Amino acid sequence: MASVSEALASFEFGRFRILPQRREVLADGRRMEIGGRAFDVLVALVEANGAVVRKDELMSRVWPGRIVEDNSLHAQIKVLRKAFSDHDLIRTVVGRGYQFTGEIRARPADQSERAESTTDRDMPGPPRARTNLPAATSDLIGRDAEIEEVIGLVADHRFVTLTGTGGIGKTRLSLEVARHLLPQFADGVWIAELASLSDPQLVPITVATAFGLELLSGVVSLERIAAALGAKQIMLVLDNCEHVIGAAAEVVEALLHADPAARVIATSREPLRAEGECLYRMPPLAVPAEDAQALEEVLRHGAVALFVARAQAADPHFAPDQQTAAVIAAICRRLDGIPLALELAAARASTLGMPHLASRLDDCFSLLTEGRRTALRRHQTLQATLDWSYELLSESERMVLRWLSIFAGGFTLAGASSVIASASMLTSDVVDGVTNLVAKSLITRMSMGPQCTIGCSRRHAPTRARNSLITASWNKPHAGTPNTTKTSVGELRPNGRSGPRPRGWRIMGAKSAMSGARWIGPFRRAATRQLAWR
């Protein structure tokens, strides 16, 4: 079989042709858009000449030196199967890997093929899909697996919502996925940015404007938008839906009901709860384990890679060594792998120095304040990001969140109810409050049992309640509250003292759900200084 390193070697099967050196796949002579990762998987399978290729071999070739999950590879296989409209072309061999079943013809290119190749390159291709997506100004670091997973979800579901805490990177991921999918939508991929809206009634006209529709007279209704779009092959990105969530849900349902070819990606801090919604909960960036020491191992994690890239943007001479890598790893763990927090911290690295930066993270809300001038105001500081989420809560949800900030570690629903329930708030109301905080990405449920913990918002909630009032209320008889300072899930530490670290639920921004529930240092210490009722 011809080697891909041979000059302009090509592989053919059916009506398709692969040109490895140009990284192109042609269908009837016209270029197909399948993405770089999918192309690498295809070439690896074709080169095997009908043999089964193990999953680990494919992943090491396509993602050299990277830690990826099986679902990343599966997402690329799905892209290929959809592109070739033939599920059986790539066969899954259970327990072994994948096999390319097409009849392959391989040949090195001769002079005539080189001429043909040059001619093909000069010929105009199909027009690019229309779009209003902004061009990327920097790479999306540490999110390769997430990109592939969401692409796979969009292939299987017409409506996908990316949810997660503020600063987790929902907008960046949705835009990157949309750019990858642009060639698949003949009538374009469009983004409607809802962040600046304060009136839900403006959502329809914002969407119409994003599509470039000219609805010159009358009310811009969802029905008119749907009628104007007809059955076009389009994808809509609805960005920042949480504050106009009802109107956003109505837009999604109207569009999908009217246009069977349409797809929607939404970003929101909570689900839209619209028909057909598929949820993708954004994880934080990967952070090194506490025992990770080797420089190469530390730098492989997404959180560290992002921190280093942003630090080098601020100071081109910044170069991590073994000693600074350990400090960076600690900073990434303290900031829970949240991209916005990492970028804000990296911007301070050149002026403060790594050791001083790490030592000042106890006061992270006053430290992490210098975001991009052109960013949304709520993305310019960590405090503003969490303020935005807090302001969208109902008063009962705020009260539950403030009370939960007392817990030194994770908590169970029973423990939370025993502390919070009173004459003014029933146990059922506490359960509803916790459930809503989970949906709004401020609390995450641990996989280990019916418990939860809190992290970034744990450190933020205390800025909304005065410590003396919480403590006074705790020391007084309180309905449903135990008479001791301990509950069945651990110690309540309003004064920041050490105690057991129970497993369970957690407020978003703490460590990965599999690493156990605990308060992250700077947020817990911030809480002990200032718990202020609003």
PABA-168601 format. One record per atom (N, C-alpha, C): residue in one letter; x, y, z. Coordinates in steps of 0.1 Angstrom, whole numbers, plus 5000, padded with zeros to 4 digits. Example, Ala and Ser with C-alpha at 12.3 -4.5 7.8 and 13.67 -1.06 7.14 Angstrom:
BEGIN
A513249435078
A512349555078
A513249675078
S512849785071
S513749895071
S512950005079
// end
This chain:
BEGIN
M500849885000
M500050005000
M500950125000
A500550224992
A501350344992
A501450425005
S502550475008
S502650555020
S502150695018
V501650755029
V501050885028
V502250985027
S503450945030
S504551045029
S505051055014
E504550965006
E504950964992
E504351094985
A505051154976
A504551284971
A503251274965
L502251344970
L500951354965
L500251224963
A500551124972
A499850994971
A498451024974
S497550934968
S496150944970
S495550814972
F494350804979
F493550684981
F492150714976
E491650614969
E490350624964
E489450514968
F488150544971
F487150434973
F485850494969
G485150414961
G483850464956
G484050594948
R483250694951
R483350824945
R484250924953
F484950874963
F485750954971
F487250944969
R487951044971
R489351044969
R490051124981
I491051064987
I491751124998
I493151174993
L493451304995
L494751354992
L495451395005
P496251305011
P496851325024
P497751455025
Q498551475015
Q499451585017
Q498751725016
R497651725009
R496751845009
R495751845020
R495651725028
R494651715038
R493251745033
E492951675022
E491651705015
E490951565012
V489651575013
V488851465009
V487851514998
L487851454986
L487051494975
L485951404973
A484751454970
A483551374966
A483151414952
D483351324943
D483051364929
D483851484925
G485051494930
G485951604926
G485751734934
R484751734943
R484551854951
R485051834965
R485651934971
R486151924984
R485051904995
M485351815004
M484451795016
M485051855028
E484251905037
E484651965050
E484351865061
I485351795066
I485151705077
I485951735090
G486851835090
G487551865102
G488851795102
G489851855109
G491251795109
G491351665117
R490651655128
R490751535136
R490151415129
A488951445123
A488251335115
A489151295104
F489851385097
F490651355086
F491851265090
D492451295102
D493551205107
D493051065110
V491851055116
V491250925119
V491050845106
L490450915096
L490250845083
L491550795076
V492550875076
V493850835070
V494350715077
A494350715091
A494850605099
A494150475095
L492850485094
L492050365091
L492250315077
V492350415067
V492650375053
V493950305052
E494950365059
E496350315058
E496450165063
A495550135072
A495549995077
A495149895067
N494549935056
N494249845045
N493349735049
G492349765056
G491249665060
G491549605073
A492649625080
A492949565093
A492249655104
V491949585115
V491349655126
V492449745133
V492049865136
V492949965143
V492449985157
R493349955167
R492949965181
R492650115184
K491750135194
K491350265198
K492550345203
D493450275211
D494550345217
D495550395206
E495650315195
E496550355184
E495950475177
L494650475175
L494050585168
L494250715177
M493950705190
M494050825198
M495450875200
S496450785200
S497850835201
S498250895188
R497750855177
R498050925164
R497351055162
V496151055166
V495351175163
V495551285174
W495751235186
W496051335198
W497351295204
P498451315197
P499751275203
P500051345215
G500451275226
G500851335238
G499751395246
R498451365243
R497351425250
R496551315257
I495851355268
I494951265275
I493551285270
V492951185263
V491551205258
V490751085261
E489451105261
E488550995264
E488050925252
D487550805253
D487050725242
D485950805234
N485150885241
N484050955234
N484551055224
S485851105226
S486451195217
S486651125203
L487151005204
L487350925192
L486050895186
H485050855194
H483750815189
H483050935181
A483251055186
A482651165180
A483251185166
Q484551165164
Q485151175151
Q484651065141
I484450945147
I483850835138
I482450875134
K481650935142
K480350975139
K480351085128
V481351175129
V481451275118
V481751215105
L482651115104
L482951045092
L481850965086
R481150895095
R479950815090
R478850905084
K478651025091
K477651115085
K478151175072
A479451205071
A479951275059
A479851185047
F480051045049
F480050955038
F478650885037
S477750925046
S476350875045
S476350715045
D477250655052
D477350515052
D477950465065
H477050425074
H477450385088
H478450255087
D478250175077
D478950045076
D480350065070
L480650185065
L481950205059
L483050195070
I482750235082
I483650225093
I483050135103
R483550015105
R482949915113
R483449915127
T482649915137
T483049905151
T483349755155
V484549725159
V484849585163
V484849595178
V483849535185
V483649555199
V484849495207
G485449575216
G486549535224
G487849545217
R487849585204
R489149595197
R489349735191
G488549785183
G488749915177
G487849935165
Y488349995154
Y487550025142
Y488249965129
Q487449945119
Q487949885107
Q487249955095
F488149995085
F487650065073
F487249955063
T486049945059
T485549835051
T485449865036
G485749985032
G485650025018
G486749965010
E486549944996
E487549894987
E488450014984
I489749994988
I490650114987
I491550084975
R491750194967
R492750194956
R493750304960
A495050264961
A496050354965
A497150374953
R497550494951
R498550514940
R499350644943
P500650644940
P501350774941
P500950854929
A501050984931
A500551074920
A501651084909
D501251084897
D502151104886
D502051254881
Q502751284871
Q502851424867
Q501451474863
S500651384856
S499251434852
S498451464864
E498551374875
E497851404887
E498251524894
R499551554893
R500051684899
R499451804892
A499351794879
A498751904871
A497251914875
E496551794876
E495151794880
E495051854893
S495951824902
S495851874916
S495952024916
T496952074908
T497052224908
T495852284902
T495252224892
T494052274886
T492852274896
D492752164903
D491752154913
D491852264923
R493052294927
R493252394938
R492952534933
D493152554920
D492852684915
D491352704912
M490652594910
M489152614907
M488452664919
P487452744917
P486652794928
P485852684934
G485852674947
G485052574954
G483652624956
P482852544963
P481452594966
P481552714975
P480552804973
P480552924982
P480552894996
R481252965005
R481152945019
R479752975024
A479452895034
A478152925040
A478153065046
R477053125045
R476853265051
R476853255066
T477353355072
T477453355087
T477753495092
N477353515105
N477753635112
N478653595124
L479253475124
L480053435135
L481353525134
P481853565146
P483053645146
P484253555144
A485253605137
A486453525135
A487153505148
A487753385150
A488553355162
A489753435163
T490053495174
T491253575176
T492353505184
S491953385190
S492953305197
S492453165197
D493353075200
D492952935200
D492152905213
L491252805212
L490452765223
L491252645229
I491852675241
I492852585247
I492152485256
G492552365255
G492152265265
G490752205263
R490152235251
R488752195249
R488552105237
D489552035233
D489451945221
D488351845223
A488351775235
A487451675237
A485951725238
E485851845244
E484551905245
E483951945231
I484851995223
I484452035209
I483851915202
E484651805203
E484151685196
E482851625201
E482751635215
E481551575221
E480351655217
V480451795217
V479251875213
V478951855198
I479951845190
I479751825176
I478951695174
G479251595182
G478551465181
G477151485186
L476951565197
L475551585202
L474651655191
V475251755184
V474551835174
V474151745163
A475051645160
A474651545149
A473451465153
D473351435166
D472251345170
D470951425175
H471151545179
H470051625185
H469851755178
R468651805175
R468451935169
R468652055178
F468652025191
F468752135200
F469652095212
V470752165213
V471752135224
V471952265232
T471852255245
T472152365254
T473452335262
L474352435261
L475552425269
L475252505282
T475352435294
T475152495306
T476352485315
G476452575325
G477652575334
G477752705341
T478552715351
T478752835359
T479352945351
G479253065356
G479853185349
G481353165347
G481853205336
G483253205333
G483753065329
I482952965327
I483352835324
I483752825309
G483252915301
G483652915286
G482552865277
K481252885281
K480152835272
K480152905259
T480353035259
T480253105246
T481453065237
R482653065242
R483753025234
R483652885228
L483152795236
L482952655230
L481852655220
S480752725222
S479652725212
S480152785199
L480952895200
L481452955187
L482352865180
E483252795187
E484152705181
E483452585174
V482452535181
V481652425175
V480952475162
A480352595163
A479652655152
A480652675140
R481852715142
R482752735131
R483052595125
H483252495133
H483552355128
H482352315119
L481152345123
L479952295116
L479452385104
L480152495102
L479752595092
L479552525078
P480452445074
P480352385060
P479152295059
Q478552255069
Q477452155069
Q476052225067
F476052355068
F474752425067
F474752525055
A474052485044
A474152555032
A473652695033
D472652725042
D472152855044
D472652935056
G473752875061
G474452965071
G474352915086
V475252965093
V475352955108
V475353095114
W474353115123
W474153255128
W474153255143
I474653365148
I474653385163
I473753505167
A472853485176
A472153595182
A472553605196
E473253725199
E473753745212
E472753825221
L472353755232
L471253815240
L471753885252
A473053885255
A473553935267
A473154075270
S473054165260
S472754305263
S471254335264
L470454235262
L468954255263
L468554265277
S467654355280
S466954365293
S465554335292
D464954335280
D463554315277
D463354185269
P462754085275
P462553955267
P461753975254
Q460954075253
Q460254105241
Q461154135229
L462454175232
L463354205221
L464054085215
V463853965221
V464553845217
V464153815202
P462853815198
P462553775184
P463253875174
I463254005176
I463854095167
I465354075167
T465954045178
T467354015178
T467753895170
V466853795171
V467153675162
V466853705148
A465853775145
A465553815131
A466753895125
T467253985133
T468454065128
T469653975126
A469853885135
A470953785133
A470953715120
F469653675116
F469553595104
F469553695092
G469553825094
G469553915083
G468153925076
L467153895084
L465753905078
L465354055078
E464654095067
E464154225066
E462654225068
L462154235080
L460654235082
L460254375084
L459854445074
L459854585073
L458654645081
S457554565082
S456354625088
S455654525097
G454954585107
G454254495116
G455154445127
V454554365136
V455254315147
V456154195143
V457354195148
V458354095145
V458053975154
S457153885149
S456753775157
S457553645154
L457453545163
L458053425160
L457553355147
E456253375145
E455553315134
E456153375121
R456353505120
R456853565108
R458353525106
I459053515116
I460453475115
I460553335109
A459753245115
A459653105110
A459253095096
A458253175092
A457753175078
A458853225069
A459553325073
A460653385064
A461753285062
L462053205072
L463153105071
L462752985063
G461552945063
G461052835055
G461752705060
A462352635050
A462952505053
A464452515051
K465052625054
K466452645051
K467352565060
Q468552525055
Q469552455063
Q470352555071
I469952575083
I470552675091
I470852625105
M471852685112
M472052665126
M472052795133
L471352805144
L471352925152
L472052905165
V472952995169
V473552995182
V472853105190
L472153065201
L471553165210
L472453175222
D473153285224
D474153305234
D473653385246
N473953335258
N473553405270
N472053415272
C471453305274
C469953305275
C469353315289
E470153305299
E469653285312
E468753395317
H468953525313
H468153635319
H466853665310
V466753595299
V465553605290
V465153465286
I465253375296
I465153235293
I463853185287
G462753245292
G461453205286
G461253245272
A461653365268
A461553405254
A462553325245
A463753295251
A464653215243
A464053075240
A463453015250
A462852885248
A461752885237
E460952995237
E459853015227
E460453025213
V461553095212
V462253105199
V462652975194
V463352895202
V463852765198
V462752675194
E461652665201
E460552575197
E459852625184
A459752755183
A459052805170
A459952765158
L461252785160
L462152765148
L462252615145
L462352525155
L462452385152
L461152325147
H460052375152
H458752325147
H458552365132
A458952485128
A458752535115
A459752485104
D460952465109
D462052425099
D462752295103
P462352185096
P462952055100
P464452045098
A465052135090
A466452125087
A467252215097
A466652285106
A467352375115
A467952305127
R469052355132
R469652315144
R469852435153
V469852415166
V470052525176
V471052485187
I472052575189
I472952555201
I472652685210
A472352655222
A472052765232
A473152755243
T473452875248
T474252875260
T473552945271
S473552895283
S472752945295
S473352885307
R473152955318
R473552905331
R472552805337
E471452795330
E470452695334
E469752645321
P469152525322
P468452465310
P467252555306
L467052565293
L465852635287
L464552565290
R464652435292
R463452345294
R462552355282
A463052365270
A462252365258
A462152225252
E461252205244
E461052065238
E462252025230
G462651895232
G463751845225
G465151885230
E465251945241
E466551995246
E467451885250
C468651895246
C469751805250
C470751885258
L471051845270
L471851925279
L473351885278
Y474251975278
Y475651945279
Y476252035290
R476551975301
R477052045312
R478552065311
M479052195310
M480452225307
M481252185319
P482352105318
P483252075329
P484252185330
P484952205341
P486052295342
P487252235334
L488252315331
L489452265325
L490152165334
A490852065328
A491551965336
A492752035344
V492851995356
V493952045365
V494851925369
P496051955372
P496951845376
P496651795390
A496851675393
A496751615406
A497751685415
E497451675428
E498351745438
E499751675438
D499851545434
D501151475434
D501851485421
A501251565411
A501951575398
A503151675400
Q504251625396
Q505551705398
Q506251725384
A506251635375
A507051645363
A506451765355
L507351845349
L506951965341
L506151925330
E506551815322
E505751775310
E504351735314
E504251665325
E502951615330
E502051725334
V502551825341
V501751945345
V501252015333
L502152045323
L501852125312
L500752055302
R500551925304
R499551865295
R498151895299
H497851945310
H496551975315
H496052105309
G494752105306
G494152225299
G494252355307
A494052345320
A494052465329
A495452525329
V496452445330
V497852495330
V498152555316
A497752475306
A498052525292
A497452665290
L496252685294
L495552815293
L496352925301
F496652895313
F497352985322
F498653035316
V499452935311
V500752965305
V500553055293
A499553015284
A499353095272
A499053235275
R498153255284
R497753395288
R498853475295
A499653405303
A500753465309
A501853505299
Q502053425289
Q503053455279
Q502453565270
A501153575268
A500653695260
A500953825268
A500853825281
A501153945289
A502653965290
D503453865290
D504853875291
D505553765282
P505953795270
P506553695261
P507753625266
H508353675277
H509553615283
H509153505293
F507853495296
F507453405307
F507653265302
A508353185309
A508653045305
A508652955318
P507652875319
P507552795332
P508752695332
D509252675344
D510252575347
D509652475357
Q510452385362
Q509952285372
Q509352355384
Q510052455389
Q509552515401
Q508252595399
T508252675389
T507052765386
T505852675382
A506152555375
A505052465371
A504352415383
A505052385394
A504352345406
A503452455412
V503852575411
V503052685416
V501852705407
I502052705394
I500952715384
I499952605387
A500352485389
A499452375391
A498652405403
A499252455414
A498552485426
A497452595424
I497852695416
I496952805413
I495752755405
C496052665395
C494952615387
C493952535396
R494452455406
R493652385415
R492852475423
R493452585428
R492752675437
R491652745430
L491852775417
L490852845409
L489952745401
D489952615405
D488952515401
D488952495386
G489952535379
G489952505364
G488952595357
I488552705363
I487552795356
I488352885347
P488052885334
P488852955324
P488953105327
L487853175330
L487853315333
L488753345344
A488653275355
A489553295367
A490953275363
L491253175356
L492653155352
L493253265343
E492453315334
E492853425325
E493153545333
L492253575343
L492453695351
L493653685360
A493953565365
A495153545373
A496353545365
A496353495353
A497553495344
A497953635340
A496953725339
A497253865336
A498053935347
R497953885359
R498653935370
R500053875373
A500253765366
A501553695369
A502753775366
S502753855355
S504053925352
S504354035362
T503354095368
T503554205377
T503754155392
L503054055396
L503154005410
L504153895411
G504453825401
G505353705403
G504453585407
M504953465404
M504153345407
M503953325422
P504953325430
P504753295444
P503753395451
H503953525448
H503053625454
H501653615449
L501453585436
L500153565430
L499453445437
A500153335439
A499553225446
A499153255460
S499953335467
S499753365481
S498553465483
R498253535472
R497153635473
R495753585469
L495753455465
L494453405460
L493453395471
D493853405484
D492853415495
D491953525493
D492453635486
D491653755483
D491353765469
C490753655463
C490753635448
C489753745442
F488753785449
F487753875443
F488354015441
S489254055450
S489854185447
S491054175438
L491554055437
L492754035429
L492454015414
L491353935411
L491053895397
L490053995392
T490654105387
T489754225383
T490054285370
E491054235363
E491454315351
E491254225338
G489954215335
G489554145323
G489654235311
R489354185299
R489454265287
R488454385288
R488954495283
R488154615283
R486854595275
T486954525264
T485854505255
T484854395259
A485254315269
A484354205274
A483154255280
L482054175281
L480954205289
L481354245303
R480654345309
R481054385322
R481154275332
R480254175331
R480254065340
R481353965338
H482153985327
H483253905325
H484553975327
Q484554095332
Q485754175334
Q486354145348
T485554095358
T486054055371
T485353935375
L485953855384
L485353735389
L484153775398
Q484253885405
Q483153925414
Q481953955405
A482154025394
A480954065386
A480353945379
T481153835376
T480553715370
T479653645380
L480053635393
L479153575403
L478053665407
D478253795407
D477153885410
D475953865400
W476353845387
W475353825377
W474453705380
S475153595383
S474353475386
S473453495399
Y474053565409
Y473353585421
Y472053675419
E472153775411
E471053865408
E469953795401
L470153695394
L469153615387
L468353525395
L468853505408
L468153415417
L466953475423
S465953395427
S464853445435
S465353465449
E464553545457
E465053575471
E465153445479
S464253345477
S464353225485
S465653145481
E465953145468
E467153085463
E468453145469
R468353285470
R469553355476
R469653315490
M468553305497
M468653265511
M469253125513
V468853035505
V469352895506
V470852905503
L471252975493
L472652975489
L473553035500
R472953145507
R473753205517
R473853115529
W472853045533
W472952945544
W473852835541
L473852785528
L474752675525
L476152715526
S476452845524
S477852895525
S478452875539
I477652845549
I478152815562
I478952675563
F478452585555
F479052455555
F480552455551
A481352385559
A482752385557
A483152295545
G482252205542
G482552105531
G481252075524
G481051955520
G479851915513
G478651905523
F477551875518
F476351865526
F475351775520
T474551715528
T473351635523
T472151725523
L471151675516
L469851745516
L469251755531
A469451635538
A468951635552
A469651735560
G471051745559
G471751835566
G471451985563
A471252005550
A470852145546
A469552185552
S468552085551
S467252115556
S467252135571
S468052065579
S468052085593
S468652225597
V469452275588
V470052415591
V469052525587
I468452505575
I467752615568
I466252625571
A465652505572
A464252495574
A463752575587
S462752645585
S462152725597
S460752755594
A460152835603
A458752865601
A458552945588
S459553015583
S459353085570
S459853015558
M460452895560
M460852815549
M460752665552
L459852605545
L459552465548
L460752375542
T460752255547
T461852155542
T461652145527
S460452135522
S460252115508
S460752235500
D460652355506
D461152475500
D462752475499
V463352415509
V464752405509
V465252305498
V464552195497
V464852095486
V464652165473
D463552235471
D463352305458
D464452405456
G464852475466
G465952575464
G467252515460
V467652395467
V468852325463
V468752275448
T467552225445
T467352175431
T467552285421
N466952405424
N467052515415
N468552565414
L469252565425
L470652605424
L471552505416
V471152385416
V471852285408
V471552315393
A470352345390
A469952375376
A470652505371
K470852595380
K471452725376
K472952725378
S473552605379
S474952595378
S475752655390
L475052665401
L475752725413
L476052605423
I475352495421
I475652375430
I475752255420
T476652165423
T476752045415
T476551925425
R475851825420
R475651705427
R476751605425
M477351555436
M478451465435
M477951335431
S478851255424
S478451125419
S478551015430
M479051055441
M479350945452
M478150915460
G477051005460
G475950985469
G475051105469
P473951095476
P472951205476
P473451325484
Q474551385480
Q475151495488
Q475651595478
C475951715482
C476551815473
C477451915480
T478251985472
T479152085478
T479152215470
I479852315474
I479852445467
I481252505467
G481652575457
G483052625455
G483152775453
C483152815440
C483252955437
C482153035443
S480852985441
S479753055447
S479753045462
R480452945467
R480552935482
R481353045487
R482353085479
R483153205484
R482553335481
H481553335471
H480953455468
H479753485476
A478953385480
A477753405488
A477953485501
P479153465508
P479353535520
P479453685518
T479753735506
T479853875504
T478453935504
R477453855504
R476053895504
R475353885518
A476053845528
A475453825541
A476553855552
R476153915562
R477153955572
R477353845582
N478553815585
N478953695593
N478253705607
S478253815613
S477753825626
S476253785627
L475453825616
L474053785616
L473853635614
I474653575605
I474553435604
I474953365617
T476053405623
T476453345635
T475453365646
A474853485647
A473853505658
A472653415656
S472253405643
S471053325640
S471453175643
W472653135640
W473052995643
W473052965658
N473453065666
N473553045680
N472153045687
K471153105681
K469853115687
K469052985683
P468052945691
P467252835687
P466652855674
H466652755665
H466252775651
H465452645647
A464252665642
A463452545639
A464252455629
G464352325633
G464952235624
G466452225625
T467052315634
T468552325635
T468952245647
P470052155645
P470552085657
P471152175667
N471152135679
N471652215690
N473152225691
T473852135683
T475252125683
T475752205671
T477052225670
T477652285659
T478052185648
K477552065649
K477851965639
K476551905634
T476651865621
T475451795616
T475951655611
S475051575606
S475451445601
S476451445590
V476651555584
V477551555572
V478851635575
G479151675587
G480351745589
G480151865598
E481151945600
E481152055609
E480752185601
L479952265607
L479652405602
L480752495608
R481452565599
R482652645603
R482452785600
P481552865606
P481453005603
P482653085606
N483553025615
N484753105618
N486053045611
G485752955601
G486852905593
G487752805599
R487252735610
R488152635616
R488052505608
S489052425610
S489152295603
S488052205608
G487752105600
G486752005603
G486651895593
P485751805595
P485651695585
P485251745571
R485551675561
R485251715547
R484251615541
P483051635543
P482051535539
P481951535523
R481451425519
R481251415504
R479851455501
G479551485488
G478251505484
G478051615474
W477151715476
W476951815467
W478051925469
R478152015459
R479152125461
R478652245452
I479052355457
I478752475449
I479752485438
M479352525426
M480252515414
M481452595416
G482552545411
G483852605412
G484752525421
A484252425428
A485152345436
A485752235427
K486452145432
K487152045424
K486251965416
S486751885407
S485951795399
S485151705407
A483951665402
A483051595410
A483551455415
M484551405408
M485151275412
M486251285423
S486651415426
S487751425435
S487351445450
G486051435452
G485651455466
G485151595468
A484351615478
A483651745481
A484451825491
R484751945488
R485452025499
R485352175494
W485452265504
W485552405501
W486952435495
I486952515485
I488252555480
I488752675488
G490052675491
G490652755501
G490252905501
P490552985490
P490253125490
P488853155492
F487953075487
F486453105488
F486053085502
R486552975508
R486152945522
R486653055531
R487953105529
R488453205538
R487753335536
A487453365523
A486653485520
A485353485528
A484753365529
A483453355535
A483553385550
T484653345556
T484753365571
T485053515574
R485453585565
R485653725568
R484453815566
Q483553765557
Q482353855555
Q481153785550
L480253755559
L478953705555
L477853815557
A477453875547
A476553995548
A475253975542
W474153975551
W472853975545
W472654095536
R472054065525
R471854175515
R470654265519
// end
